[in-house]
């Protein structure tokens, strides 16, 4: 997918994204989704979670959905993870979950003019001949 930011959604419906840092960029897509928090009806939180805790939370069902956010893909679901030892770990039911789908749908509808964009997001550019 190119450069992207990881996110995951917990059983209580919160979207967890890593803290922005020198290695985790504050991308336009992530900022856009954060600014749509109220409209989406989804709570976002910034936190860093150790890999071991993430794996435990997926295995126990605390994490129900996972995804990646990036310019080219907007947001995409992660159905499973494949480890170096070739074992796999499925997130939720392995399919696109309802909150990942809700985020993708709203952002792409705004991008294509099917939903009203927040104030200041769009600027008309006159075509020159």
Secondary structure, DSSP 8 states (H G I E B T S, - for coil): --S-EEEEEETTSEEEE----SSS---HHHHHHHHTHHHHT-EEEE----HHHHHHHHHHTSEEEEEEEETTTEEEE--EEE-TTS-EEE-TTSS--HHHHHHHHHHHHHHTTSS---TTS--------
